[in-house]
Amino acid sequence: MTQTLISANNITLNHHGKSVLDNVSFELKQGEFITLIGPNGAGKSSLIKVLLGLIKPNHGGVNRAKNIRLGYTPQAFSPNPFIPISVFDFLNLNQKVDQDFVHETAILTGIESLLNTPLKSLSGGELQRVLLSRALLKKPNVLILDEPAQNLDVNGQMHLYKLIQDIHQQQDCAVLMVSHDLHRVMKESTQVLCLYRHICCIGQPESILKDSQFNDLFADQMDDLMATYEHHHNHCHED
């Protein structure tokens, strides 16, 4: 039986009298890759923070498996330009890690040549790889990624998504990822969760594409999205 690693139960969150999350329930199981999508202001980052225990909901709760090991990369991270810290020191900050494992992880994520580089000097893509590396040092069985490809160029996004998919498959690590890249979402995810304060729909990519609420939220992208998805999944090309 596949283990449930995180279970969100009727999560309701209000902020200054406004509803942020309304009765949100879902499970993340071992081996799953769930992508969380929704328009700006839908409550995606708030839900992530509730799942991590960083925010206490007004109602409902989160159950985490006893053996859970969480790795997390935040949506926005800006190194303090006045603190001269290297990538290597940042990876070791506030945690005791075997140094051989630090180097193994740096090789996996492609940052081994950056270990002595000041954190403040990194490009957006390099910084995202460093943040992912730090999350992997937890040896996670759940990886929570809040828009990991934000501010990356197309090439940088492609490499980062491939790295995340490799980690998911090779290390049997469940992934919960927030993303705005619907093409990538439909290609990579085992489940898609569409949020707009409440869960509009959740399921496999092919079922989500047919859901009326998903179509309403992303109407401007549907034609292009359907064409791309059908091309990827149509292996019987006629002459």
N, C-alpha and C positions, 0 to 999 in steps of 0.2 A: 504493500500500500504506500502510495506517494505521500511523503510527510508534508504537512502544512507548516510553513516556516513563519509566516506572519498572517494574522487574521484581524481585519478591521471590522468592528461590530457596531453598526448604527452610529457612526461618527457624526456628531453635530457640533459645529463651531460657529460662534458669533463674534463679531468684532465691532465695538462701538454701536451695538444695536443692529448691525447688518449681518445677514446670513452669509457665511463664507463657505461652510460645508453643511449639507442637509442629509442626514440619515444615510451615510455612505458605508456600505458593507462589501467586502470582497476578500479573497484569500490569495496569497502568493505561495505556491507549492514548489517543492524541490524540482529543479530542472526547467522551470518555467521562465519565459522571457516576456514580461508584461510591459507594454509601453502605455504610458499615461498621456493622453492628448486632451486638448480643449482650448478654447480661445483664451486670450489674456484676461486675467481676473476671474478665471474659472475655479480657482482654489487649489491648483495642482501643487504648488510649492508648500502651501499650508498643510495639505494632506501628507506630503512627505515629512514635514516637521512633526506632525502628530504621530506618524508611524515610528519616527525615530525617538519619540519621547521628549522632543524639544518644546512642544506646545501641548498643554492639557486641554482636551476638548470639553465643551460644555455638557455634552452627553455622549454616552457610548464609551468604548474602550478598544485597546489593542492587545491582542495576545501574541506573544512571541515564543517560539519554540525554545526549550531550555538549552539546546545545543547551538543556538543561533550565534553566528559571528558576522557582524555587520560591517561592511565597507561603504563609505558614503563620500560622494563628491558634491559640493554645494553648487548652486546656480552661478553665483558671483563670488569671486575671490580676487582681491587686489593686494599684492604684497606691499607692506609698508616700505616706501623707498628710503626711509631713514634708518631701517634696521638692516645692517649688512649680514645677511644670512645666506649661506650657500644652499644649493639643492640638497646636497648630502645631509647637511645639518637640519634642514627642514624635514626631511624624511624621518630623521631620528628624533625629532622634537616631541617631548612628552611621551615617549614610548621606548621600551627596551626591545630592540630587534637584533637578531643574529645578523652580523654584518655581511656574511656570505649570502644570506637571503636578500638583503638590501641590493647587493650587486646582481643577483639572479633576477630580481624583479626589475631592476633598471635595464637589464639586457632585454627582458621580455617586452617592456614598454618602449624601448628604443631611446632611453635617456642616459645611457651609460656615459656618453661623452659630455653630459651636462652636469655631472655630479659636483664639480668644483665651481660651477657657474653661479654668480649671484642670482638669487630668486627674482629680484627686481628687473633683471636684464632679459628675462625669457619672453619669447613671443607668445601669442595666445595659444597656439597649438602645443608648444612646448610646456606651457604651464598646465594645460589640461592633462597632458601625459604625466606630469609630476603629481598632480592631484590624484589621478587614477592609481599611480604607483603607491602613493601613501595609503590609499584605501586598500590596495592589495596586500600591503604588509600586515593587515589584520588577519590574513588567510581566510577571507570571508566565504561563507556559503550563501550569503545574500549581498548583492551589490546594488546600492540605491544611487542612481545617477540623475541629478537635476539639470537637464539641458546641457549635457557634457560637450556638445559640439557648438555651443553658442560662440559667436564671433570668430569661427574658423572659416577659412576659405574652403571651396568645394573639395580640393585635394586633401586638405587637413581633416575634413569631416569624414571622407571616405576611409582614410587610414585609421582614424579613431574608432569608427563604427566596426571596422573589420577586427580591430584589436579587442573590442568589447565582445564581439561575437565569438572570437577564438577563446577568450577567457570563459565565457558562458559554456561553451561546448567541451573544452579540454579540462576544465577544473570543476565541472558539474556545479557551477555557481548559478543560483537563481538571480535574475536581474529584474529590477523595477526601474524603468527609465522614463523620464519626462522628455518629450521631444515635440518639435513643431514640424519635423520633416516627415510628412505623411507618406511619401514614396518609400522612404527607408523603413518607416514603421510597418507598413504592410508587407515588406519583404522579410524583415528580421524577426518579428514578434510571433510568439505562440498564442498570445492573447493581446487584445487591444482594449483599454478601458477609456471610454470617452466621458469626460467630466465637465459639467457646467454647474458647479456647486452641488449638484446631485449626480448620481451615475446615470447618464443618458443611455448608455448601452455598454455591454462588455461581452466579449466573445472572440472567436477566431477571426483573423482579418477578412476572410471572404464573407462572413456573415455580417460583420460591421459595415462593409461597403454597401450592403443592401438595406441597412437600417435607416428608417426615415429621419430619426433625430440626428444621426450622423450626417446624412445628406443635407439637412437643413443648416447645420452648423458650418459645414464646409462646402456649401453649394458652389462657391466660386472656383473650387479646385477639383470638382468631381469628374468633369469630362477628361481632363488630363490624367487624373489618378486612375480612373477606370481603364483607360487605354493602356497605361503603363502596366497596371496589375495584370490585365488580361494577356498582354504580350509576354510577361514573365511566366505565366502559368499555362500558356497554350503551346504545347510541345508538338502538336500535329499540324505542321504547316503544309498547306496544299500547294501543288505546283502551279 
